[in-house]
Structures are given as structure tokens and as C-alpha cells.
Amino acid sequence: MEIHLNTRKSGTQTPLSDSEKKYLSDLLGGKYKIGSPLGRSGASTSAFLITDATGKEFVLRIPNKPDDIEHWLETEKRQFANQEKYLAGYQGNISIPKTLEYRDFFTIQEKGAGEPFADYIYDGLSREKQLKLAQDFAAFLNHSHQKNANRTTTRPVSLDGGQDFTLNEHVKSAYKSVMTPDEYKWFCGLLDEFNNRDTSDEFLTFAFNDFRYSNILYDTKSGQLSVIDFGACLENSVYMDFVPYCANSFGISYKFLQDVINSYNNIKSDSAKTIKINPRKVALFHILGILAEIAGVNKEPEQLKRILYMPHRLRNIQQLCTLFGVEYGLPAPKKMTKFEKGKVQIKEKSKNIINAIFNNNQNT
């Protein structure tokens, strides 16, 4: 079969050529108008906005390597199967954009409404609205967990199991060189608690495994959350749907995380199906995850010390400790200077722009 699509690199934002547009338009039967790229290309897919005759928007997804179409279609179908398994029988309030059509060289999906669910969005909502969203999200998680729970098999959370950071001797020695003796004792205490915890409730289930704020959208008009990108779903510890790689919860509000856990633990069910999540353990995973990640990225002691004691970094860890009842053993965050506030604001704006791209790009 002659290929009429070009190869694209991951992380680029390449518009369709005229010949590609004509080819895809012919395949689509003239039912859609093809628009601009939706963010940057993902690991295997590029996405483009398309609209039908009524102006309704959809997402057109094409492979980055059209000469490897069979592998791409397998990946797309596996993601669809993951979504179907995670959602089977679900009738809650979380919206899920669906894949509408599979064809050679493209798929068509519904377009998720809203923007990435960053911490500032949740923290800016009324308390009533916060609790409603947390309850909806908790019910969404609990639905899959109960249906797929394997209580006879434990899968302990491993902070270095396929993640981007490790809790090894390098991390311990790195912090010993920059922390005061009391601070290092606090860090080692958290690590001992992690290593000696009861893991019997960390049983196997079918987990989404990638809850970061770019995969959760909030629509201000409907007041509804949407979840996108089921590509990372797999059998894993039930706790992994509360610990998205641990590091800063990937922009998700810690207050939202606490509210979700509280709502989750209050869900009424048969005693045989009841699942309880230990909030202190979740906080422990997040705190150690943050500390391990920044030690893994910042190899030089002076650089690590500077990053660790940044006011906003300390404030994040302090908030985790306060919300989840964990002792806080680092210095109280100092008031940020105007310059530091400016840097954080610029970083936040950049982060929001990037994740707005992810929102548009959806599952690429």
C-alpha cells in the first residue's frame, strides 16, 4: 500500500502538508474540515483538530511512523481496550472522551472539554464544589478498583520501580551532605517508615497508573471533570492511582488528593469489597518521591541544597505534611522575594501553557 503520510518526530508540532490534507480528507469522505495540530507529537501519534458540518470538534490522530502502521494500530486498540476495561459498567459523573472510529492511518476521537486540572483551579473553587468533584473522582477510581481487585496478590508500591527516581544510597548520601543532622534524621525516619510499613493493603488491581493534571480536564461551563489517555493502564498496586509517580502529584492539588482519599474511604459497599486507602502512606510516597526526584536530578551538593530549600519547594512539602499528619522536619518556608515570586509565576505560566497543549493533544 502506498503511504501518503510523512514521518514525524516526537515533541514536534508539524502541520499537515497539502498532499497529506488531501489524502486524509479523501479518507474522511469530506465529512470533516481538517484544522491545525493539537499540540506536539507524542511518542507515537500526532493529533489534529477536525470539525464536522455543524462545527463540532473532534480529534484526528495519525501515526508518527506510517511505515509501522500495524504496531501503531495495535497500540491504539490496546488503549481503547484499557479504557473499556477501566470503565466497564461505570455510570458516574466523570466524562470520558471516546474513540469513535478506527481506520487505516487514522483514528477519530471525541475532544475533551476543559483545561488541565492544575492545583490553582481546585484551590480556587468553593468548598462545596471541591467536595463534589472529589466525590465524583473517588467514585470513578473505586469503580475500577472494586471490579478488578485481586486481594490475594499484593503489589507493594516501589518508589524506584520503573519510575524516574530512586531511593538508593546515592540519595541518602546526597541529603546527608546538605541537610542538618536533625533534618537528615527526619528524612531517614520517613525512609524507615516506608521500608517497614504494612503492605497488605497494597493489593493488585487494574490501575489507571498515570493521573497527572494534564490527563484530568476541568470544564468551567459544565463544572465537570474529564479523564483522558488510558495508555498507561495496567495491573498495579491500588495505591498507584493515588500516587502519580509521586513527584509533586504532577500539579494536582494536594487538597484535592486528600479530599479524594477521604471520599474514597467513605464509599459504602459490601464489606467484602470495601477498599480503604491509608492517607499517611500516600503522603509518605509523595514526600519521599519529591525528595528522591530532586536528588536524582541535581547531582551537585550546592545545587541540590539550593533547590531543596527554595520557598515554594518547602511550602509544598510542608503542605503535604500538614494535610496528612506527617511530621515536618525541614525549615519553615521563608517569605519569597518579589524576584522569586516572579520566577515561580513564570514557571507556572509556562507549565499551564505546556499542559494546555497536552490537553489539546489528548492521548498523543
N, C-alpha and C positions, 0 to 999 in steps of 0.2 A: 504494500500500500504506500502510495506516495505521501510524504509528510508535508503538511502545509503550515506547520508551526515552527517557530525558531526556538533554539535552546536559550534558557535564561539562567542567570546566576542568582543564587540565594542572596537576599539582602539588597537587591537592586529594585529599581522602580522603572521598568521598561514598558513604554506604551506599545500597543499592537501596531504592527506595520499595516499599510493599506492592503497588502495581499492577505495578511492574517485576518484582518477585519472582514474582508470579502469571503474568505473561506468559512469563518465561523458564522457569519451572517447567513450564508447559504445553508449551513448545517442547522441553524436555528429556524430556518424556514421563514425568515423575515418577520418573526413574531416579536423580536426584541430589538431595541436600539442599544448598540454597544458603546459604553462610555469609557471613562478613564480608569487607570489602575486603582485598586483599593489597597493602598499601602505598598509595602515592599514584598518581594517574592519571599516565600517561606522556604523550608528545607526542600520541598518537592513540588510546590504548587504556586502559581501566580493567580491573583483574583482581579476581576474587573467588574465594574458596575454595569448592569444592564437594566433597561426599563421596558415594560410592556406597553401596549397601546393606551392603557389607562393611566400610565405614569407610575405604576407600582414598581418599586425597585427590587432587584434580585442580585445574586452574586454568581457570576460565571467564573468557574475555576478550570484552569488548564495546566497541564504538566510542564515543569521546567525542562524536562528531558523527554521530548516527544518520541525519541527513538527507543525509550524504555517504557512504553505505554502499558504493557502488561503489569509490570511492577507497580506503576502508579495507580492503575485501576484496582489492584489488589489492596493497596493502602487505603484508597478512598472507601472501598466496600467494607474493609475492616473497621474503619472509623464509624461508618454507618451502623455496622453490626454492634459495635461498642455502645453507641447511643441507644439503639433499640434495647439492648440488654439492660443498660442502666435505667432506662425509663419504662420498661415493660410494666404496664398496669398503673403507671403514675398518672394522677389526675389532680395535681396540686396547682399552685399559683405561679410557679416558675415557668417562664416561656422558653421554648427550645426551638430555634430556627432549624428547619428540617431540610434534608436533601430531597429535591423534587424529581431529579432526572439524572440518570447515568447514560452517557453516550460515548462513542469513540472520541477521544481527545477533549472531552469536557464534561463537567457536571454543573447542574444548576441548583442553587440553594436559596432558601429564604434569607432575607437580610435582617439581621438582628437590629432591634431598635435601641437607641440609647448610647451612652458613653461608658468607658471603663469605670468600674465601681471603686474609685480611689477613696482613700480614707477621708479626705476633706468632704466628700459628698455625704457619707454616712454621718460624720460628726456634725454636719450642718442641718440634719433633718430633725424634726420634732421627735420627742421621746416616744410618742405613740406610733409614729411611722417607723422609727428604728425597730421597735419590738415586733411590729407586724412583718417587716422584711426578714428579721432574724427568725421568726417562727416559720415563715414560708420556706426559708432556706434550710432550716433544720429538718423540716418535714421532707424536703426534697432529698437530703442526704440519707435520712433514716429509711426512706422507702427502699432504696437500693441495698443499703446495709442489711436490713432485716431479711430481705428476699434472698440475698446471696451469702448470708453469713455462714461460715464454716467454723463452728465453735470448738471443734475438736482439734483444729490446727492453729497454732499461734504463729504470728509473723511479727516478731518484735521490731519496733522502729529502729532503724540503724542510721545514725546521722552521717555515716560515711558510705552507706550502701547505694552506690550509683549516683550520689549527689555531687555537688560542685565543691565540697569542702570535706575535711577530715578532722576527726578528733584524735589525733595521734600525738606522739611525743614531740613533734615539731611545734604543734600548737601549744602544748603545755610549757615547753621551754621558752617559746616566744613570749608568752604572757608573764612568765617568771622574770623575764628580763625587763619588763616595762611596768609591771604592777608593783604597788607597795606590798609588803608581806601580808597585811590584812586583806587586801584586795585579792591577792593570789590565793590565800586561804579560802576566801569566799568562792572563787572560781573552782578550786579543787573540790570544795564541798558540793557544788552543783554537779560536777562531773561524777563524784562518788554516788550521789543520789541517782543520777542517770544510770550508772553502771549496776547499781544494786536494787533497782526498782522491781516491783512485781509486774511481770509482763503477761500475766494470764488473761488480761482483758484485751490484749493486742492481737486479736484473732484475725483470721483471714476473711476477706470479703472482696467483692468486686468494687474497686475504688476508682473514682474519677482521676485522682492522683496528680492533678495539675491545677488546683484552684488558686489562681492569681487574679489580680483585679482586671487584667486585660482579657480574661476569659469569663468575667462576670460583667454584664452591662446593666446600667440603670436608666430607665426611660422616665424622664421627669413628667411627661404628659400622662402616662398611664400609671406611674408610680410602681412599676413592675420590674422585677429582675429577670434577666435572660442569661442563660449559660450557653457558651459556645466551645467548640474544639474538644471533642471526645477522643482525640487521637492517642492520648496517654493512658486511657483506661486499661487497667489490668488487675489481676488478683494481687492484693497487697493488704497490709495492716489496715484495720478500720481507722486507725489514727491518722493515716496519711491524707484523709480528706479534711483534716483539721490542721495539718502541718504542711503547707505547700512549699516543700524544700526548706522550711524553717526560716530562711533568711528574710527578716522584716515582713513576713507574711505577704511578700510581693505587693506591698502597697495597700493591702486590705486593712481596714481599721481594726485595731486590737479590741476596741469596744464591741465592734460587730462580732468578732471572733468569740468574745466572752458571752455575748447575748445569744449567739447561735448555740453554743455549748449548753447554756442554761435552758434554752428552749428545747434542745435535743433531749436533755435528761428529764424533761417534764412530759415528754410524749407518752401517752397512755397506750399500753399494748399488753398482750398476754405475757405473763411472767417469763414464759419460755423464750419469748422473742425480745424481751427488754434488753436494750444496749445502753450502757452508761459510759460516758466519756469523762475521764479524770482531768479537770481543768488545770490542776497543778502540773501534771505530766505534760500537757500541751504547752504550757508556759515554759517548762524546762527545755523541751525540744526547741522552742523558738529562741530562747535566750542563748543556749549553747550553740545553736545553729548560727546565730548572728556573730557571736564571738569567734567561732571557728572559721566562718567565711572570711571575715575581715583579716584574720591572722593568715589565712591562706593566700590572700590577695596582696597583702602588704608585708613583704619579706623583711624589709629593713626595720630594726627596732625603733628608730626615731620616727619613721613614717607610721608604723603601727601605733605608737604612743599618741601621735598627733590625731590619727583617725579615731582611735578608741575614745579619746576624751573630748571629741567635738560635742558641743552642747546638744545638738539635735540627736546625736547617737546616744548619748547618756539619757536624754529625755525619753527616747523610745524604750530603752531597757528598763528605766525607772517605771514607765507606764505599764509595761508588762508585769513587773514585779508587784506593783500596787494593785492592779486589776485581779491578779491571780494568787495573791497571798504568798509570794516568794520574797525572801529577804533580799534587800537591795544592798550590795556591798561595794558600789563604786561611788565616786564623789558626786555630790549634788550638782545637777547641771547648772552651769553659770548662765547668767543672762547673756544672750547673744548680742554682739555688737551689730550696728547697722550694716557693716560690711558683711558679717557672717549671715545675717538675715537675708541680705541681698543675694548671696551665693546660694542659700537654700531655696529662695524663691525662684531663682533662675533654674536651679536643678529641678524643682517641682514643675515649673512650666515646661521644661524640656521633656520631663517624664510624662506629663499629661499629653503633650503633642505626640510623642512616640507611641503612647498607648491608644491614642485616638486613631493612629494609623493601624495598630493591631486590631482595634475594634472594627474598622472598615475592612481590614484584611481577613477577619474572622479566622478560619481554620487553616490558613496557609502556613 
